[in-house]
Amino acid sequence: MPVIRRRSFLRAVAATGAVVLIAPRAAADEDEGAEWVAARLAGMTLEQKVGQLFVVQVYGADAHTVTAAQRTSNRAAYGVDTPADVVEKYHLGGVIYFAWAGNVDRPEQIAQLSNALQQSATASGGPPLLISADQETGIVARMPAPATQFPGAQALAAAQSTNAAREAARITARELRAVGINQNFAPVADVNVNAENPVIGVRSFSSDPTMAADYVTAQVAGYQAGEGVAAAAKHFPGHGDTTTDSHYGVPEIDHTRQEWETIDAPPFRAAIEAGIDVIMTAHIVVDSLDPTGVPATLSEPIITGLLRDELGFDGLVITDALNMEGVRAGFGPARVPVLALLAGVDQLLVPKDGDMDVMYQAVLQAVRDGEISEDRLEQSVERVLELKWKRGITGDEQVDVDRVARTVGVRAHQIASQRITDPTVTALRNTDPTGAAILPVAPTSSVNVVTTNTAAGNDLAAALRAQGGTATVQAVGTRPSDAAIAAAVQAAPAHDLTVVITSNAWDIVTTDPQGRQRRLVAELAATGDPVVAVAARNAYDVAYLPETAGFLAAYSSTTVSMRSVAKVLTGAIAPEGRLPVVIPAADGTVLYPIGHGLTW
């Protein structure tokens, strides 16, 4: 008897409209799901099918209100006035929320926006929306206060607890679902083996593939189990070894096929084995995987040949944002979506403002002309619908706005967040010029917080004051001026401790090209007064700072991380974090290995 693939079977049902008995699957609700998908597909026009392939950003905090700014932004991007109009015009499969698009002001507002957009999607008979966000936590987070903060991937790995990472994802998922967000573009599955990576860094769990895979697995379970938020592993085939940011250029990864198998593949394999719903592509060129030089997002050998056929992933594949230069360079907006679909991608994320009409019409025309077969189109639409069924996004998708405050940022979540964050702080150095230990200091100490990140500095100072100490804040920016450095040096003798919060002091290309942060720490250390640097982003900063300054890696600038740092500074807790990445010295040798960390 010939084997009939389920997708081919569903397409036959949709095409004929026949009432058939669907073969039993692993669970009873999967039978219902297959019927729901087939019925939905059968009732869709070509325009509606193509619309399901797009996930776009919309402008505004309310689905129907037309403010001047909202009208201008939506008009420029889509030719209509409101977020609801955008959803209805294109029969969208999904939307994504951003702060810069005005979508996320407060939790109740987000819930109201989600409810109204879902009503817009279903009003004309279409399926509900996938509503997504990049809530990786740490440096990439979209949910505003009072939503629960976590310090991000690398910090979680530094705490050496996959259970804690799973709990962080579970709490995040619960709060997302409470406001109507049913898809999270996390976790990051990239293995950050390049200390000069400008776009991944602390968003990656580790430079060790096995460690990264373990934490990806934990977070997939946390997001998808229980609350049922669809997770997305990103950025396939692996964005961890590049010095180019794909937002602004086209990164080229020179890994051999064997290096890819050893370094980049394990977290994605683990995600697939864990049942990941979605995998996001990377706008990177990997010659060993596809010698044509096209970005992975547009590469049939990478998306279909490698991800689908070799790794066996049959879930939904979505592009990284199509407004990024990494995929736009060399390709016009009319070709990018068509090439992505031909490569094997299912959904197209965030066209550049003004490109949506061109992209939508280009896909329609490619189907009408036969460049994209209807069979190929329906493969992707089926995957979109199947994900919606799997995550319960099938009917009247309305969240209870009155219950949002009883879920988002509740005390139990905040307590869990602090408990999870406290063990992440990693101490790498703790001696002054005489060799004596700098930390801990007394809780009543006077501390001058010299900070490249004003919010983080204020949070740290507030936490120190809450412990009974005194703290002043000197905000100097990421490129401190001579005057700011001189003022910090002059203030040092008046305090028991100077804490310098650094932000990518290693980055001599964009963040700190003149080494101003490094000079700041060096001149403070030269005074002989106690100085501790706290990396509020990449721990790689330690390789560029003098050994006569103490050093703590916080991996994030979140309020919860600064509270943990304050506890370590004053001895309320001992540092428990261990490096999840290798820290190279300037000559390329290993300065600190994975697992390094001091305590007291």
Beta strands, then each sheet from edge to edge (+ up, - down):
strand 1: 54-57
strand 2: 94-96
strand 3: 130-133
strand 4: 183-184
strand 5: 230-236
strand 6: 252-253
strand 7: 278-281
strand 8: 285-286
strand 9: 316-318
strand 10: 348-349
strand 11: 426-429
strand 12: 446-451
strand 13: 470-475
strand 14: 497-502
strand 15: 531-535
strand 16: 550-553
strand 17: 583-584
strand 18: 590-592
sheet 1: 9+ 7+ 5+ 4+ 3+ 2+ 1+ 10+
sheet 2: 6+ 8+
sheet 3: 11+ 16- 15- 14- 12- 13-
sheet 4: 17+ 18-
end
